């Protein structure tokens, strides 16, 4: 009988501990485990998947990206993520191909207006057109459990697992103090891939090209005019900058049929 009582006590204690951990996860939706310095450095190296090379890049608070979001759950639950964590599909995390680990991102479902805040802790999704792979919990809040995928907008809110300057919708949850407008936003970048779309001796021609490509650049990319002195005369090059990898830049060239377009680095 004594052994049976001990076994029952052990089972009750184990179940209580599980509920305790679950309660902690509810209070800390991003998870308390963050990427070590060594692992962070490793995850910022170029890597190759399915014949394509991806080059991770640092981003800035306020940077945005649009594309398709998907979600991943039970098949990966309990397995290691790219930053060395154990994937928990009930945490508010996500996978991104190039953004740094522990980047805090707001994901907005453009179809239904729902939004969530997630922490990047994995790489993926490796499907053309998809920009983020949300955890089951994040995907369910966005409505992806019903649609599978959806068009989304990503906005960088912070780094190292912390929101720097939350939007009004998140401020009540994070309790972060308002940041003075004079305070510069964190901005770090490992690499900045771009595309030259034109070169002109006449500055007016460069301005015309800049205006032409501005709508294609959207919120995330930047269209710049760079002046160079060649053969004793100014040459104005028009660059579209801000791609996270060579592959993204090449896709831009192909998608927009830019004859003579080629890669540049800022």
HELIX and SHEET records of a PDB file:
HELIX    1   1 UNK A    2  UNK A   27  1                                  26    
HELIX    2   2 UNK A   37  UNK A   43  1                                   7    
HELIX    3   3 UNK A  136  UNK A  142  1                                   7    
HELIX    4   4 UNK A  144  UNK A  147  1                                   4    
HELIX    5   5 UNK A  168  UNK A  174  1                                   7    
HELIX    6   6 UNK A  203  UNK A  217  1                                  15    
HELIX    7   7 UNK A  246  UNK A  255  1                                  10    
SHEET    1   A 2 UNK A  47  UNK A  49  0                                        
SHEET    2   A 2 UNK A  52  UNK A  54 -1                                        
SHEET    1   B 7 UNK A 162  UNK A 163  0                                        
SHEET    2   B 7 UNK A 150  UNK A 159 -1                                        
SHEET    3   B 7 UNK A  64  UNK A  72 -1                                        
SHEET    4   B 7 UNK A 130  UNK A 135  1                                        
SHEET    5   B 7 UNK A  93  UNK A  95 -1                                        
SHEET    6   B 7 UNK A 115  UNK A 122  1                                        
SHEET    7   B 7 UNK A 104  UNK A 109 -1                                        
SHEET    1   C 4 UNK A 222  UNK A 230  0                                        
SHEET    2   C 4 UNK A 233  UNK A 243 -1                                        
SHEET    3   C 4 UNK A 193  UNK A 200 -1                                        
SHEET    4   C 4 UNK A 262  UNK A 265 -1                                        
END                                                                             
